[in-house]
Amino acid sequence: MKLSISLAKLLPQTFQADCNMIKNLVTFFYRPYDFLKDRRVKALLSFGTTAFAGVFLWFFGPFGLILYPAAVQSELILYYCTFGLIISVANFYLLQNILIKNHVVGTTILWLVWNMLVIGLSNFFVFEIVVGKGVFHWRGLHIMELQTLLVGSLPVLFTVVLYNSYYLKKRIRIINQINSDLSRFKSEGAYVNGALTLSSSSLSEVITVDSQSLLYLASADNYVEVYRIENGQMRHSLLRNTLSEAEKQLVRQSPAVRRCHNSYIVNLNRVKTVSGNEAGYKIMLEGVDSMIPVSRKYKDNVFAYLRR
């Protein structure tokens, strides 16, 4: 009886932990990732990987390649590299632009695996034609695919590490520059005061906020939450409207109030610091405890103001 009660208590916790793990995994796969959009990455994955594979196969002769005569080895490596390069160029420079509409971690992984699998299939045909004289032994297909994945994963992992390291350093450099500009801007006291007016979609409600009191606006279904500072405390009001309509109203009144995310509009005069990691940029507002994300779509517009 005691055991069954203990299990009953543990099961909901275990189920919740599993759900959280799955949720985090799904979130990770849907995280924006511009890896395959970078022209240098495409060049490394196409030409660099092909060069690496050719050198690796020639000098180490893995997977039994060294057992064949030098002439056969040369012929196999030449065909492997030629068709591998053609496939990579077609995938990364042509098909990718047609088939991938949303560059996230999940689609990036799938496309890299797809490219190596197609190259593995090409290698199988080359091997069976050159060595097998056209007699196809299909049971060896999975072995060739595995070998291609093992060889191809090395330069791919190297490129990923290089890319992440480069853009992490670039992000840190941008953040440091913006925070430095923010310090200078605040020390000069270069703020513009004034009242900001927001109306509902039916024009039946109007909210007036001092430009220096406004913190940010957040989307809440068919409403907009307006956060501001009053008497040293953060207050918020609900206004029936869309964030896009609120943006149109505010952009005409103050250049400092800008969209930074699909769900947020911020008063950039209230920005305290900017931070970032592999997931992207975030800003901390004065008087707000939580970080507000800055999406790729609005990043340049936000940073243009902060770096003026």
NUNU-620129 format. One record per atom (N, C-alpha, C): residue in one letter; x, y, z. Coordinates in steps of 0.2 Angstrom, whole numbers, plus 5000, padded with zeros to 4 digits. Example, Ala and Ser with C-alpha at 12.3 -4.5 7.8 and 13.67 -1.06 7.14 Angstrom:
% residues 2
A506649725039;A506249785039;A506649845039;S506449895035;S506849955036;S506450005039;
***
This chain:
% residues 308
M500449945000;M500050005000;M500450065000;K500950065004;K501450125005;K501850134998;L502050084995;L502350084989;L501950114983;S501250094983;S500850124978;S500750194979;I500650214985;I500550284987;I501150324985;S501750304986;S502350334984;S502450344977;L502250284973;L502250294966;L501750344963;A501150344966;A500650394964;A500950464965;K501350474970;K501550544971;K502150554966;L502550504965;L503150514960;L502950524953;L502450484951;L502250484944;L502050554941;P501650594945;P501550664942;P502150704941;Q502550704946;Q503250734946;Q503650714940;T503650644939;T504050624933;T503750644927;F503050634926;F502750654920;F502850734919;Q502850774924;Q502950844923;Q503650854921;A504150824924;A504850824921;A504950814914;D504650754912;D504650734905;D504350784900;C503750814903;C503450864898;C503950924898;N504250944903;N504651004903;N505250994898;M505550924899;M506050914895;M505850914887;I505350884886;I505050884879;I504950954876;K504650994881;K504551064879;K505151104878;N505651094882;N506351124881;N506651104874;L506551044873;L506851014867;L506551044861;V505851044861;V505451074855;V505651154854;T505751184860;T505951254860;T506651264857;F507151214859;F507751224856;F507751214848;F507351164846;F507351144839;F507051204835;Y506551244838;Y506251304835;Y506651364836;R507251364839;R507651424840;R507951454833;P507851514832;P508151544826;P508851534825;Y509051514819;Y509751494818;Y509951504811;D510351564810;D510551584803;D511151544800;F511351494803;F511951454801;F511951444793;L511451424790;L511451404783;L511351464778;K511251524781;K511151584777;K511751614776;D512251604780;D512951634779;D513351604773;R513551654769;R513851634763;R514551594764;R514851614769;R515551584771;R515451514774;V514851504777;V514651434779;V514551394774;K514151414769;K513951374763;K514651354759;A515151404759;A515751384755;A516151334759;L516151344766;L516451294770;L516151224769;L515451224770;L515151154769;L515151124762;S515251164757;S515251134750;S516051124748;F516451174748;F517151164745;F517551134751;G517451164757;G517951144762;G517851074764;T517251054765;T517050984767;T517350934761;T517250954755;T517450914750;T518250904750;A518550964751;A519350954751;A519550914757;F519250924763;F519350884769;F519250814768;A518750794765;A518550724763;A519050694759;G519250724753;G519750704749;G520450694752;V520650734756;V521350734760;V521250674765;F520750674768;F520650624774;F520650554771;L520250544765;L520250474762;L520950454759;W521250504756;W521850484753;W522450464758;F522550504763;F523050494768;F522850434773;F522250424775;F522150374780;F521750314777;G521450324771;G521150264768;G520750224772;P520250254776;P519750224781;P519250174777;F518950134781;F518450094779;F518650044774;G519250024774;G519449974769;G519750004763;L519750064762;L519950094756;L520650084754;I521050074759;I521750064759;I521949994756;L521449954756;L521549884753;L521549874746;Y521349934743;Y521249924735;Y521949964732;P522049944726;P522649974723;P522550044722;A523150074722;A523250154722;A522750184716;A522750154710;A522350174705;A521650174706;V521450124710;V520650114711;V520550164717;Q520950174722;Q520850224727;Q520850294724;S521250314719;S521250374716;S520550384713;E520350334709;E519750344705;E519150354710;L519150314715;L518550314720;L518550384723;I519150404726;I519150474729;I518950534724;L519150524718;L519050574713;L518250584712;Y517950524711;Y517250524710;Y516850544716;Y517050514722;Y516750534728;Y516750614729;C517250644728;C517350714729;C516950754724;T517050734718;T516650764712;T515950774713;F515650714714;F514950704715;F514650734722;G515150734727;G514950764733;G514950834733;L515350864729;L515350934728;L514750964724;I514650924719;I514050944715;I513350944719;I513350884723;I512750884728;I512750934733;S513250954736;S513251004741;S513151074738;V513451084733;V513251154729;V512551154728;A512251104725;A511551104723;A511151114729;N511251074735;N510851084741;N510951154744;F511551174745;F511651234749;F511551304745;Y511651294739;Y511551364735;Y510851364731;L510551304729;L509951304725;L509351284729;L509351214731;L508751184734;L508551214741;Q509151234745;Q509051264751;Q508551324751;N508751374746;N508351434746;N507551424744;I507451364740;I506751344738;I506451314744;L506751264747;L506351224752;L506351244759;I506851284761;I506951304768;I506651384769;K506051384772;K505851454773;K505951484780;N506051444785;N506151464791;N506751434794;H507351474795;H507951444797;H507951444805;V507851384807;V507951364814;V508351304815;V508551294822;V508951234823;V508751174820;G508151154821;G507851094818;G507951084811;T507751134807;T507851134799;T508551124797;T509051164801;T509751164800;T510051094801;I509851054806;I510050994807;I509850944802;L509150944800;L508950904795;L509250914789;W509350974787;W509650994780;W510350964780;L510750974785;L511450944785;L511450874785;V511050834788;V510950764788;V510750744781;W510250774778;W510050764772;W510550764767;N510950814767;N511550824762;N512050764763;M512150744769;M512650694770;M512350624767;L511750614768;L511350554766;L511350544759;V511250604755;V511250604748;V511950594745;I512450624748;I513150604747;I513350534748;G513050504753;G513150434755;G512850394749;L512250404747;L511950374742;L512350374735;S512650434734;S513050444728;S513750404729;N514050404735;N514650364736;N514450284735;F513850264737;F513750194736;F513650174729;F513350214725;F513350204717;F514050204714;V514450254716;V515150254714;V515550194715;F515450174722;F515850114724;F515650044720;E514950044719;E514649984716;E514849984708;I514950034705;I515050044698;I515850034697;V516250064701;V516950054701;V517249994703;V517049974709;V517349914712;V516849854710;G516249854711;G515749804710;G515549794702;K515849834698;K515749824691;K515049824689;G514649864692;G513949874691;G513449824694;V513749784698;V513349734702;V513149764709;F512549784710;F512449824716;F512249774722;H512649784727;H512449744734;H512149794739;W511449794738;W511149844742;W511149834750;R511449774752;R511549774759;R512049814762;G512549834757;G513049884759;G512849954759;L512249974757;L512050044757;L512050074764;H511850044769;H511850074776;H512550084778;I512950034776;I513650044779;I514050104775;M513850114769;M514150174765;M513850234768;E513250234770;E512850294773;E513250314780;L513350264784;L513650274790;L514350304789;Q514750274785;Q515450294784;Q515450364781;T514950384777;T514950454775;T514750504780;L514250484785;L514050524790;L514650534795;L515050484796;L515650484801;L516150534798;V516350524792;V516850574789;V516550644788;G515950654786;G515650714785;G515550754791;S515350724796;S515150754803;S515750794805;L516350774804;L516950814807;L517050884804;P517050894798;P517050964795;P516451004797;V515850974797;V515251004799;V515251034806;L515550984811;L515551004818;L516051064818;F516651064815;F517151114815;F516851184813;T516451174807;T516151234805;T515651264810;V515251224813;V514751244818;V515151284824;V515651254826;V516051284832;V516351344830;L516651354824;L516951414821;L516351464820;Y515851444818;Y515251494816;Y515051524823;N514851484828;N514651504834;N515151544838;S515751524838;S516351564841;S516351634838;Y516351644831;Y516351704828;Y515851754829;Y515151724829;Y514651764830;Y514551784838;L514751734842;L514751754849;L515251814851;K515851814848;K516251874849;K515951934846;K515651924840;K515351984836;K514752014841;R514351964844;R513851994848;R514052024854;I514652004857;I514852034863;I515152104861;R515452104855;R515752174853;R515252224852;I514652204849;I514052244848;I513752264855;I513752214859;I513452234866;I513852284869;N514452274870;N514952314873;N514952394870;Q514852394864;Q514852454860;Q514152494862;I513652454862;I512952484863;I512952514871;N513152464875;N513152484882;N513652544884;S514152554880;S514552614880;S514252674878;D513852664872;D513552724869;D512952744874;L512652694877;L512052704882;L512352754888;S512952734891;S513252774896;S513352844894;R513652854888;R513752924886;R513152954885;F512652924882;F511952954880;F511652984887;K511652934892;K511352954898;K511653014902;S512353004902;S512753064905;S512653134902;E512453134895;E512353194892;E511653214893;G511153174896;G510553194897;G510153204891;A510253174886;A509953194879;A509253154878;Y508753174883;Y508153144882;Y507653194880;V507153174877;V506553224875;V505953204879;N505753254882;N505153244887;N504453264883;G503953234885;G503353254881;G502753194883;A502153204881;A501653164883;A501553114877;L501353054878;L501253004873;L500452984874;T500152984868;T499452964868;T499252904864;L498852864868;L498652794865;L497952794865;S497652764859;S496952764859;S496752684858;S496152664860;S495852604858;S495652594851;S495552534848;S495352524841;S494652564840;S494252564845;S493552604844;S493652674846;L494252694848;L494352764850;L493952794856;S493652744859;S493252754866;S493652764872;E494352734871;E494752744877;E495352774875;V495652814879;V496252854878;V496752854884;I497352834883;I497852834888;I498452884887;T498552924891;T499052974890;T499652964895;V500252954893;V500852934897;V501452984896;D501753004901;D502353044900;D502853004896;S503253024892;S503752994888;S504252954892;Q504452994898;Q504952964902;Q504652914907;S504052914908;S503752864912;S503552794909;L503452794902;L503352734899;L503852684899;L503752624900;L504252574900;L504152534894;Y503652494893;Y503552454887;Y502852434886;L502652404880;L501952384879;L502052314877;A501552264879;A501552194878;A500952174875;S500952134870;S500352104867;S499952054872;A499352064872;A498952014876;A498252004873;D498351954868;D497751934864;D497551994860;N496852014861;N496552074858;N496752144862;Y497152134867;Y497352194871;Y498052214870;V498252274873;V498852294874;V498952314881;E499552284884;E499652304891;E500152364891;V500052414894;V500452474894;V500752484901;Y501452474901;Y501752474907;Y502152544908;R502052574914;R502352634915;R502552644923;I502952694924;I503152714931;I502752764934;E502352754940;E501952804943;E502152804950;N502452864953;N502552874960;N503152814962;G503552804957;G504152754959;G503952684958;Q503252664956;Q503052604956;Q502852584949;M502952524947;M502752504940;M501952494940;R501652524935;R500952514934;R500752494927;H500152464926;H500052444919;H499252454918;S499152464912;S498452474910;S498252434904;L497652414903;L497452374897;L497052414892;L497252414886;L496952444881;L496752404875;R496152404873;R495852364868;R496152384861;N496652354859;N496952364852;N497552314851;T497752314845;T498352274843;T498952304844;L499552274845;L500152304846;L500452334839;S500252314834;S500352344827;S500052414827;E499452424829;E499052484829;E499352534834;A499552504840;A499852544845;A500552574842;E500952534839;E501552554836;E501452604831;K500952604827;K500852654822;K500752724825;Q500352724831;Q500152784835;Q500852814838;L501252764841;L501752794845;L502352814841;V502452784835;V503052794831;V503052874828;R502452894828;R502352964825;R502453014831;Q502452994837;Q502553034843;Q503253034846;S503552984845;S504252974848;S504652934845;P505252954843;P505752904839;P506052854844;A505952864851;A506252814855;A505852754857;V505152764855;V504752704856;V504752664850;R505052604850;R505052564844;R504952484846;R504752454841;R504552384841;R505252344842;C505252294846;C505852254847;C505752184846;H505052164846;H504852094846;H504152094843;N503952034841;N503252034839;N502752044845;S502952034851;S502552044857;S502752104861;Y503252144859;Y503452194863;Y503652264859;I503452314862;I503652384860;I503952414866;V504552444866;V504952474872;V505152544871;N505152574876;N505452644876;N506152644877;L506552654872;L507252644872;L507652694876;N507252744878;N507652794883;N507652764890;R507252704891;R507352674897;R507752614897;V508152604892;V508552544892;V509152554896;K509252504901;K509852504905;K510452474903;T510352414900;T510952374898;T510652324892;V511152304888;V510952254883;V511452194884;S511152134883;S511452074884;S511352024879;G511651974878;G511551924873;G511951854874;N511651804871;N511951744871;N511851704864;E511951644864;E511851604858;E511151604855;A510651624860;A509951634858;A509751694855;G510151754856;G510051814853;G510151874858;Y509851924857;Y509951984861;Y509351994866;K509452024871;K508952044876;K509152114879;I508652154881;I508752214884;I508452224891;M508752254896;M508552264902;M508352344903;L507652354905;L507452424906;L507452444913;E507552504914;E507552534921;E506852524924;G506852494930;G506252484933;G505852424932;V506252384927;V505952314925;V506352264927;D506152204930;D506552154933;D506752104927;S506252094923;S506352044918;S506652064911;M507052024908;M507352044901;M506852044896;I506852084891;I506452084885;I506852064879;P506552014875;P506951994869;P506952044864;V507452044860;V507552084854;V507552034848;S507052024844;S507051984838;S507552004832;R507651954828;R508151974822;R507752024818;K507152024817;K506752064813;K506752134814;Y506852154821;Y506852224823;Y507552244826;K508052194826;K508652214829;K508952274826;D509052284820;D509352334817;D509052404818;N508352404818;N508052464820;N508152484827;V508152444832;V508252454839;V508952474840;F509452444837;F510152464838;F510352524835;A510052544830;A510152604826;A510052664831;Y509552654835;Y509352714840;Y509852714845;L509952654848;L510452644854;L511152664852;R511352664846;R512052674844;R512152744841;R511652784842;R511752854838;R512252894842;
***
